[in-house]
Amino acid sequence: MTAPLIRIAGLYKVFGDDPAAVMPLVRAGRAKEDILAETGHTLGLRNINLDIARGGIFVIMGLSGSGKSTLIRHFNRLIDPTEGRVTVDGTDIMTLSQKDLEAFRRRRIAMVFQRFALMPHRTVIENVAYGLTVQGVARDTRRDRAVRWLQAVGLTGYEAQYPAQLSGGQQQRVGLARALCTDADILLMDEPFSALDPLIRSEMQDQLLALQKNLHKTIVFITHDLDEALRLGDRIAILKDGELVQIGAPAEILLRPADDYVAAFVRDVNRSRALTVEAVMKPPACRLTAATIGAALEQMRGHAFGHCVTEHGFQGLIARSALEAAAAENAATGIGAVPLEKVPAVSPTALLEDVLPEALDAPCPLPVVDAQGDLCGELSRATLAEALDGRVDAARRTVRRDPASL
């Protein structure tokens, strides 16, 4: 198994004059409110343990005061923990000298803030190139790279403008280009889109996903919006009062909430836009691999339809009635002589929203076929109904998992 790029182990953060003196209460499980009332100290984080894989979008979410921004600021040591370790690519960043820490922040990690954090007295291109300026990169080189990243975020022609001349969405694009321009391995994004209007926010989400397809950065993304988390995240961690209550792939969070707190979060989510076919499909009820019609009838016993599969992959759906009619003429005939049902195959990666019309109109479960032509499962109207209604038997579900979490 590939080692995680970022590993958080036994992380605690207590704010106050004497955090160490309060730690026994924290370890004893005392509530955040009780600790504050008794000691005047604020519990920020309690025993956080998580691994973040290289090259994905890891979302940390929770309500205001849950500790998500406190947690992300430990990744680049803007905040030091009361206890615990933060390891990045095998290096415990708490052991870095001030000089090494500054180099780490400049070259390995970049941050995109909620309120843009642009320098108003610098032009757009100067803002984007600022990280390279700090690194001492030559003027022509940093300008060329800044121009390239402005083009990537759709701001070609705005190089000489100042932040005050841009809309909120454009300013956030400048912030994103600035973070990308340093070519850092890790992007920390602290609620970067929450100050934007809904339409612009959606456009920024689209742009981030489009960029990530090519860049494969390790992105740690903070949000309080579950729809945003489900749309962007490969993995999601949910915090409550400084404690980690669940980590999982989006489908796991939706279909297997760890407790009532998480269940309340996911209750009103539009599941058709958040769940993929793979997350709710069932194993094929009847897989036909026989060469002859007679043998196929034996395999289909008790089923109205069967999935015809050969060494070349999935061939199509066959109705029992068609097999019986063909068997009446010659049961020894090859199964290839039986007509296939006109039922569309669906991809396991498709959103439920995109396959709803076909699934509702089909007389039988839809076959789920991957890009290699292999049969993965089937999607029935009954499965769709229970998934969208939120009453899915999770024990019978196939949920897409991040291999790094296994």
C-alpha positions, -999 to +999 in steps of 0.1 A: +000+000+000+013+035-009+021+056+022-001+086+027+014+120+018+000+136+050-005+117+083-021+132+113-015+112+145-029+119+180-034+156+173-048+177+202-051+215+203-061+235+233-062+273+233-054+291+265-027+301+289-018+266+301-029+240+276-008+212+292-026+216+325-060+210+308-050+179+288-061+155+316-096+168+313-094+165+275-082+129+276-109+121+302-135+130+276-149+161+292-171+181+270-158+212+252-183+235+270-174+220+304-137+225+298-142+262+288-165+268+319-141+252+343-107+263+330-112+292+305-095+271+279-110+263+245-107+228+231-099+231+194-091+195+184-093+162+203-072+131+192-074+136+154-060+107+134-062+106+096-042+098+065-044+118+033-034+101+001-014+117-026-031+132-056-067+134-044-091+159-030-096+154+008-125+174+022-127+184+059-162+196+068-182+206+098-203+234+112-188+266+125-166+259+155-161+223+146-123+227+143-119+223+106-099+256+100-079+249+131-070+215+117-059+226+083-036+253+098-016+225+115-006+212+081+017+241+074+023+249+111+005+282+111-007+266+144+014+242+165-004+214+182-007+209+220+001+173+214+005+150+183+023+147+151+019+161+116+039+142+090+042+153+054+059+129+030+076+111+058+089+143+076+075+154+110+071+191+104+073+198+141+110+190+138+117+215+111+139+245+119+125+280+112+145+281+080+134+247+068+098+255+078+099+286+056+113+266+027+086+240+032+058+266+031+072+283+000+078+251-021+057+222-008+025+237+003+002+266-009-030+281+005-062+295-009-082+316+015-119+324+018-115+361+014-090+360-015-061+376+005-048+394-026-024+424-022-044+454-034-014+474-044-001+447-068-014+439-102-031+406-110+001+391-126+022+404-097-002+387-072+000+354-091+038+355-093+043+366-057+052+331-044+078+328-072+092+363-062+096+351-027+114+320-040+138+342-059+127+329-094+140+351-123+116+378-135+110+365-170+104+329-157+079+339-131+060+361-155+058+333-180+045+309-154+020+335-140+007+341-175+002+304-181-017+299-148-039+330-155-048+314-188-056+281-170-081+298-147-097+319-175-082+353-168-061+360-199-061+398-205-064+407-168-027+408-161-025+445-156-057+449-136-058+454-098-078+432-074-104+460-068-112+460-105-122+423-104-154+406-093-153+382-064-152+352-086-123+367-106-104+375-074-107+339-062-094+327-096-064+349-091-060+333-056-062+299-072-037+308-099-013+322-073-014+289-053-009+268-085+019+290-098+044+279-071+039+242-083+035+231-046+026+195-040-002+204-016-030+229-018-048+239+014-082+255+005-100+271+035-136+276+024-123+292-008-157+295-025-180+302+004-180+340-001-191+336-038-226+337-053-241+303-059-236+303-097-200+316-095-194+290-067-205+262-090-183+275-118-153+276-095-160+240-084-161+230-120-129+247-127-111+231-097-123+196-108-112+203-144-077+215-133-073+185-109-079+161-137-046+172-152-027+183-122-034+155-096-024+178-067-031+168-032-059+191-022-072+196+014-104+214+010-124+230+039-161+235+037-193+236+058-214+227+027-221+190+023-232+193-013-198+209-021-180+182-001-198+154-020-192+170-053-155+177-048-142+151-024-126+118-030-126+114+007-145+133+034-138+138+071-165+153+093-157+171+125-179+180+154-167+200+184-131+193+175-136+155+172-135+134+141-168+116+138-165+099+103-141+095+074-152+080+041-158+082+004-189+103-005-211+073-010-201+059+024-210+092+041-244+092+024-253+056+028-236+047+061-237+077+084-217+070+115-242+086+139-272+109+142-250+140+137-239+128+103-273+114+094-287+149+100-261+163+076-270+140+048-308+139+052-316+166+027-289+159+001-301+153-035-289+117-037-293+114-075-266+141-080-243+127-053-244+089-058-229+069-087-244+038-102-215+018-086-226+030-052-260+014-054-259-014-080-265-050-070-246-081-083-260-095-115-289-118-106-283-142-136-250-144-155-253-165-187-220-181-197-233-212-214-225-218-251-259-234-261-295-224-256-304-255-236-275-249-211-284-212-208-320-222-199-306-243-171-286-213-158-316-190-161-339-211-139-360-189-118-351-157-136-370-137-163-338-122-178-301-131-180-269-113-188-251-130-216-213-129-209-186-144-231-148-143-231-152-110-250-172-095-222-209-085-218-229-092-249-264-082-239-296-091-221-317-122-230-353-128-220-363-162-208-392-162-232-368-158-261-346-186-249-377-209-245-389-201-280-354-209-295-351-240-274-383-254-289-367-254-323-332-267-313-318-265-278-284-274-290-281-242-310-255-217-300-267-189-277-256-163-302-287-171-323-311-157-296-321-121-301-309-096-274-332-072-255-328-036-264-318-023-230-291+003-226-260-005-205-249+021-180-215+030-167-206+024-130-193+059-128-225+076-140-245+096-116-279+083-108-294+115-121-281+107-155-295+072-157-329+077-141-349+079-174-335+047-188-338+028-155-375+039-150-384+030-186-366-004-189-387-036-184-358-051-164-327-041-145-301-023-165-268-040-169-238-020-155-208-023-178-174-008-173-151+008-199-135-026-206-168-041-215-171-063-183-203-068-165-201-052-130-237-054-117-273-044-124-295-015-116-332-020-110-360+004-103-364-010-068-327-004-061-330+032-073-361+038-053-346+027-020-313+045-027-330+078-034-354+074-005-325+069+019-336+035+031-309+013+017-297-018+033-261-008+036-249-044+043-259-053+007-244-023-009-214-021-031-197+013-023-168+027-042-139+029-017-106+047-019-079+021-020-057+042+002-082+038+030-082+000+030 
